Amino acid sequence: GAAKGPLDPLEHPHHHPGPYHLYCQKPQMQPVLPPGTVPVSGRYEEMMEDRERNMVNAADPADPESGEQTGTGPADSYVAIDLETTGIGAKREKITEIGMVKVENGAVTDTYHTLVNPGRPIPEHITELTGIDDDMVKDAPMIQDVIGEVIAFCGTLPVLGHQIMFDYGFLVQAAVNGKLRFERSGIDTLKLCRKFMPPEEKKNLAAACAYFHAAQDTAHRALSDAMAAHELYQAMKRLHLSGNEDAFAPKVLQYKAKKERQATQRQKQHLHDLLKYHKIKLTVPIDSMSGNEISRVTDRIIFTHGRIPENERGRDKKPE
């Protein structure tokens, strides 16, 4: 799953779509959305800008600046990370691409890239933004197959990214699900942009790179954006390091994640019965869903369409 060397080839060794999405749909009906899921109608670009503006993510309770500082000066060695995902929120959305750039003593020494099978269809607006579609990821590894090598690639180095808590949260969640640990200090280039750019300037990665004349290749692709975050950090450091050493120092990142529970046979059967009774099509194989996901979808169906009446239980479907 690793792509070594320069960015040019953004040849993606793994291209992949998971078989499911947490949208169930009846004919002539609105999709049934698990609570907290970002609706497809929202523009991803607007959501990302809002995320960067507020540094708030319902699934990311920690703020890297609230963490303990791990050094008093800038990091010369780190791993720049960027992920592409199916949406915002590590507890409900999935990773579709991972790009990492290892920097040692200020120089790029290695890169890592893989597409990831998210186990669900990629929303259309995400494909429009990133160019990653279901066909590209259909043969890619699942996150549990690569999270170990992602952690190994990072070693003990701090991580760096543009709103690093977003990417860090997804990786911590994947690690916890795989019974692994991923605890790092980090550097957030978005926070540095807030400190060193005028308030009226946009501070998304592309705008910040343009402002600081930092190189950026293909926006919204993981390896390119990881490299751009590295270039941005170096550009800001060249201009603003003197007198601001602490701002460029890594800080402890804190993210609390719980392991997704496995679905029981009883949960699967209950959801299957509800889908059949209410004539709802779930575009996700039930066997691929976690216990948490089945619970959310089941609750949403019951809230929207009701339970199966006692006298109807055991029937294949609701009477016409």
C-alpha positions in Angstrom: 0.0 0.0 0.0 2.9 2.4 -0.1 3.8 4.7 -3.0 7.4 5.8 -2.6 9.1 8.7 -4.2 8.0 12.0 -5.7 4.4 13.1 -6.1 4.2 13.1 -9.9 3.1 9.6 -10.4 0.0 10.0 -8.2 -0.4 6.5 -9.5 -2.6 5.0 -6.9 -1.7 1.4 -6.2 -5.0 0.8 -4.6 -8.3 2.0 -6.1 -11.6 1.3 -4.0 -15.9 1.7 -2.8 -17.2 -0.1 -0.1 -20.3 -2.0 -0.7 -22.5 0.1 1.5 -23.8 3.5 2.6 -26.0 4.2 5.6 -28.9 5.4 3.5 -32.0 3.3 3.2 -34.6 4.3 0.7 -38.1 3.5 -0.2 -39.6 4.5 -3.6 -40.9 8.1 -3.3 -39.2 8.5 0.1 -36.5 10.6 1.5 -33.4 8.8 2.6 -33.3 7.5 6.1 -30.2 9.2 7.7 -28.6 8.1 10.9 -28.7 10.9 13.4 -25.7 13.3 12.9 -24.9 12.2 9.4 -24.1 15.0 7.1 -26.8 15.2 4.4 -25.7 14.7 0.8 -27.4 18.0 -0.2 -24.7 20.0 1.7 -21.7 21.1 -0.4 -18.6 19.4 0.8 -16.4 22.4 0.0 -18.7 24.6 2.2 -18.6 22.1 5.0 -14.8 22.0 4.8 -14.5 25.7 4.9 -16.9 25.8 7.9 -14.8 23.1 9.6 -11.6 25.1 9.1 -13.3 28.3 10.2 -14.6 26.9 13.5 -12.1 24.1 14.2 -15.1 22.3 15.5 -16.0 18.6 14.7 -18.6 16.9 16.7 -16.5 13.7 16.7 -13.3 15.6 17.6 -13.7 16.9 21.1 -10.1 17.8 21.6 -8.2 20.9 20.4 -4.5 20.3 19.8 -3.6 23.6 21.4 -5.2 22.5 24.6 -2.6 19.7 24.7 0.7 19.9 26.5 3.5 21.3 24.5 6.2 18.7 23.7 9.0 21.0 22.7 10.0 24.6 22.8 11.0 24.9 19.2 10.0 24.0 15.7 10.0 20.4 14.5 12.5 19.5 11.8 11.3 15.9 11.6 7.6 14.9 11.3 5.1 13.1 9.1 2.7 15.3 7.1 -0.6 13.5 6.8 -3.7 14.1 4.8 -6.8 11.9 4.4 -9.7 11.9 2.0 -12.9 10.7 3.5 -16.6 10.1 2.8 -17.5 13.1 4.9 -16.9 14.8 8.2 -16.8 13.0 11.5 -14.6 10.0 12.3 -17.2 8.1 14.2 -19.6 7.8 11.2 -17.6 8.5 8.1 -14.8 6.4 6.5 -11.4 7.0 5.0 -11.0 6.7 1.2 -7.4 7.8 0.8 -4.3 8.2 2.9 -1.2 10.3 1.9 1.8 10.8 4.2 5.1 12.5 3.7 8.0 11.7 6.0 10.3 14.7 6.7 13.6 14.2 8.5 15.9 17.1 9.4 13.8 19.3 7.0 14.1 17.0 4.0 11.5 14.7 2.5 12.8 11.1 2.9 9.8 8.9 2.1 6.2 9.0 1.1 3.2 6.7 1.6 0.0 6.5 -0.4 -3.0 4.2 -0.6 -6.6 4.4 -1.6 -8.9 2.7 1.0 -12.1 0.8 0.5 -14.6 2.7 2.8 -17.1 -0.1 2.7 -19.8 2.2 1.3 -20.5 4.1 -1.8 -18.6 7.4 -2.0 -21.1 10.4 -2.1 -21.4 12.1 -5.5 -20.3 15.5 -4.1 -17.1 13.9 -2.6 -16.3 12.4 -6.0 -16.8 15.8 -7.7 -14.4 17.3 -5.3 -11.6 14.6 -5.0 -12.1 12.7 -8.3 -12.2 9.5 -6.2 -15.1 7.3 -7.2 -16.4 3.8 -6.3 -14.7 2.1 -9.2 -11.3 3.5 -8.1 -11.5 2.0 -4.6 -13.3 -1.2 -5.3 -10.1 -3.3 -5.1 -8.3 -1.2 -2.5 -7.6 -2.5 1.0 -9.9 -1.9 3.9 -8.6 0.5 6.6 -8.0 -2.4 9.0 -5.7 -3.9 6.5 -3.4 -0.9 6.3 -3.7 0.9 9.7 -0.8 -1.1 11.1 1.6 0.0 8.3 0.3 3.6 8.6 1.3 3.6 12.3 4.6 2.0 11.5 5.4 4.5 8.8 4.9 7.4 11.4 7.2 5.8 13.9 7.6 8.1 16.9 7.6 11.3 14.8 5.0 14.1 15.4 2.3 14.4 12.8 1.6 17.5 10.8 -1.5 18.6 8.9 -4.0 21.3 8.0 -6.4 20.9 10.8 -4.6 17.9 12.0 -7.3 16.8 14.5 -9.5 15.9 11.5 -7.0 13.4 10.1 -5.7 12.3 13.5 -9.3 11.5 14.7 -9.9 9.1 11.8 -6.6 7.4 12.3 -7.1 7.0 16.1 -10.5 5.6 15.5 -9.1 3.1 13.0 -6.3 2.1 15.4 -8.7 1.6 18.2 -11.0 -0.6 16.1 -7.9 -2.7 15.2 -6.9 -2.9 18.9 -3.8 -0.7 18.2 -2.6 2.5 19.8 -1.9 5.7 17.9 -0.9 8.6 20.2 1.2 11.4 18.8 2.1 15.0 19.2 1.2 17.2 16.3 1.5 20.5 14.4 -1.5 22.2 12.9 -0.8 24.4 9.9 -4.3 25.9 10.0 -3.6 27.3 13.5 -0.4 28.8 12.3 -2.2 30.3 9.4 -4.7 31.9 11.8 -1.7 33.4 13.6 0.2 34.7 10.7 -2.4 35.5 8.0 -4.7 38.5 8.0 -8.2 37.7 9.4 -9.9 38.5 6.0 -7.8 36.0 4.1 -9.2 32.5 3.5 -7.2 29.9 5.3 -8.0 26.6 3.6 -5.0 24.7 2.3 -5.1 26.0 -1.2 -5.6 29.6 -0.2 -2.9 29.4 2.4 -0.4 27.9 0.0 -1.1 30.6 -2.5 -0.7 33.3 0.2 2.7 31.9 1.3 3.8 30.9 -2.2 4.1 27.3 -1.1 3.9 24.6 -3.8 0.7 22.6 -4.2 0.0 20.0 -6.8 -3.5 18.4 -7.0 -5.8 19.8 -4.4 -8.1 17.4 -2.5 -5.9 14.4 -3.1 -4.2 13.0 0.0 -0.6 12.7 -1.0 -0.6 16.1 -2.8 -2.3 17.8 0.2 0.1 16.1 2.7 3.1 17.5 0.6 1.4 20.9 0.4 1.0 21.0 4.2 4.7 20.2 4.6 5.6 23.0 2.1 3.2 25.4 3.8 4.8 24.7 7.2 8.3 25.3 5.9 7.2 28.5 4.1 5.7 29.9 7.3 8.7 28.8 9.3 11.1 30.7 7.0 9.1 33.9 7.4 7.9 33.8 11.0 10.0 31.5 13.1 12.1 34.2 14.8 10.3 35.1 18.0 7.6 32.5 17.4 9.4 29.3 18.2 6.8 28.0 20.5 4.0 28.4 17.9 5.9 26.0 15.6 6.5 23.4 18.3 4.5 20.1 18.3 1.7 19.7 20.9 0.1 16.6 22.4 -2.9 15.6 20.4 -5.9 14.2 22.4 -8.7 12.3 20.8 -11.0 9.9 22.6 -12.3 7.0 20.5 -14.2 3.9 21.4 -13.9 0.6 19.6 -16.9 0.0 17.3 -18.8 -3.0 18.7 -19.5 -6.0 16.5 -23.1 -6.6 15.5 -25.0 -9.5 17.2 -27.1 -11.9 15.2 -30.1 -10.6 17.0 -29.4 -7.0 15.9 -28.9 -8.1 12.3 -32.2 -10.1 12.3 -34.1 -7.2 13.8 -32.9 -4.8 11.2 -33.5 -7.3 8.4 -37.1 -7.7 9.6 -37.7 -4.0 9.8 -36.4 -3.5 6.3 -38.6 -6.2 4.9 -41.7 -5.1 6.8 -41.4 -1.4 5.8 -40.2 -2.3 2.3 -37.0 -0.3 2.7 -33.9 -1.0 0.6 -30.7 -0.6 2.5 -27.7 -0.1 0.1 -25.4 -1.7 2.7 -24.9 -5.4 3.3 -26.0 -5.8 6.9 -23.1 -8.2 7.5 -20.6 -5.4 6.8 -22.2 -3.1 9.4 -20.9 -2.6 13.0 -23.2 -2.9 16.0 -23.2 0.9 16.4 -24.2 1.4 12.7 -27.0 -1.2 12.9 -28.3 0.5 16.1 -28.4 3.9 14.5 -30.1 2.7 11.4 -32.6 0.6 13.4 -33.5 3.5 15.7 -33.9 5.9 12.7 -36.2 3.4 10.9 -38.3 3.0 14.0 -38.5 6.7 14.6 -39.5 7.4 11.0 -41.7 4.4 10.2 -42.6 2.7 13.5 -42.1 -0.7 15.0 -43.5 -3.9 13.6 -46.8 -4.5 15.3 -47.0 -7.5 17.6 -49.7 -9.1 15.4 -47.6 -8.6 12.3 -44.3 -10.1 13.5 -43.2 -13.1 11.5 -44.9 -11.8 8.3 -42.7 -11.0 5.4 -43.9 -7.5 4.8 -46.5 -4.9 5.7 -50.0 -5.7 4.4 -51.0 -3.7 1.3 
